[in-house]
Amino acid sequence: MKHIMIKILLVDVDSKIPNLVLMKLSTYYKEKGCNVELKKLGYDGIPHVRNKSIINANGFDKVFVSIIFTMNKNVVQIEGCEDVSYGGTGYDLTIKLPEKIDNCEQDYSIYPNNDISYGFITRGCIRNCEFCFVPKKEGKIHKYRNVDQIVKHKKVKFMDNNILAYPECEEILQEIVDKKIRCQFNQGIDIRLLTEKRAELLSKIKYIGEYLFAFDDLRFEKIIDKNFKMFKKFIPKDWKCKFYVYCNANMEIKDVVYRIEWCKENKALVFLMRDKNCWGSPLSSFYSNLASYCQSVATYKKMGFDLFMEKRTNNLNKRKEHIELYNLN
């Protein structure tokens, strides 16, 4: 009797990096002798009008659709297959992989152009930031994987949401130092939890790119300022650190700009993390200009935002308008 190979379609709607869940599903079904294919759609996480993707899944026995961003929840329509499973943070926080699949290794072969390992040593977080899904999805901080289980390439990006909140974080950092792993904690490091010992360990890691921190609220300025100065004793190079600066339409503009200017004065780069409500705000163009300023690294380093706006619009009145807007005059 002829064996019929089961065909699995994995749909990566909007991952910016190799999708960990889809790679585990690939391993699981390949080990069962199934044929696995990946379709990457490339949607982004920015609120705007979206065209729906209609995917013809004729010939596939099962389809898995992964959605990271909530605004992409309804952008995919699967036709030709009755067995379709949706998941991901953008679809439903409560859906979790069965343990037998979660324990599978990640199949990087479905992302053939990738040369970086990704993974979590810990999951969860001790914080409860209003814009973050992690505590609801993953709970409190807990160990998830060993370092060796994650490292499959010469470069690694650890995706832990708050590695320094884990009680044994110093042992983990020391292991990374000892094994000379080229890496980055790409979700950021909680600067409020830095100590001299932790800063020293981080400085000894073969670090990729900038050290990433966050300055999301002016209430934490004092501890951020103190710990950043301490960190700079071990990493004195200018512009070697970058801060995620969160903003939403309900925040005072002057407070957002102040945090960005604090970063600049301390010779740290900025990534402006805009809440989705910034796009629907009357000041949406202002937030876009502010984000462009932060992303234009050479410009950000040499001039203030007000002068950037004058040059961008070639309009002195526009510069005055923005100075008045965030009350820095």
Phi, psi and omega in degrees: 000132183289131178281131178258118181283129177285135182250130181245131175250126176254128182245112177266103186286314191209022178290136176272343179231171176307132184281114186298317182295314180296325178294324178290320176298322178298313179300313183300313184281330175294322178295339176270003178088013182275156172269127184240132175233147178247137171239119182255122186269330174077024174294156178254181181254020182263131179295120173193174180293131184242140170274138180282138175266122176259117185253124177276108182256024176302134180095347177264143181271334180207143180234134173244128181243123180251127182234121182270318186257135185300329181290352179256014186300327186243026185269354184241135174233120181263128178238146175092000177219131182271341183259090183237130178242130177252147178196183182109159182304324182284350182254309182197118182294338187274346182282126181232152176291142170302146185303323182296332177273320180299331181278355179288152172290158180276131181269092182288349182295338180282351172239074191297340181268001182276140177229024182232140173273144178230146176172171182250127169279319177235158172234160177087178182201153178273346182276172176219056182295138187298333185265001191250136179273347193303310181301322179291323185276320190243348179080201181286166183299135178203155180290142183235310180219158172277155182305315183297335179287339184266322189283112179233353181228177179286340178236146184225140170241109177280133189256016180304137181279337177198071185301325183286348177279347180282128186305329182256030183297326181294324176294321179293315179298320179296321177298318179296321177296311184297325182271002176052046182278127175280117189206173172213145169268096195279353174266359179101160179244132182287100185296338179291342181257008179290143169231170179299320179298315181292320178297319179296317179297316179299323181291340181269349179286144174285083192277141178264124175067211183273152167286129186255127176234186177220142174229084189263345187208133181297340179299337184260012185302317186298311182289325178295315179299314181298311185286330178292319176299322177294318180297323182294342175294331181262331178235078186284347184298131177293147175064020178271354180240151177225140179249131164285125178244107182279141173215151171220169188292348180267355180276153173293129179304317183297330179289322178296312181295323179300316180296322178294318180292327174300315179299315181296316179299329179266012178054050174238143179282168184226138164242115182281115180265099183274130171294153182298338180287350176293328182288331179268001183280153173301340180258024184302321180292326177297313179297323178295318178295321179295319177296319179297320178299314181294324182282338179276081193303313182299319179292315179304321183290329190254349181213160177281167183294323181296318178291324175303317181292323178297315181290323181295322183259351185054043188213111180296324179297326178295323177298313180297323180299317182285327174300315180294324183300314182255018166054046179259358181281000000 
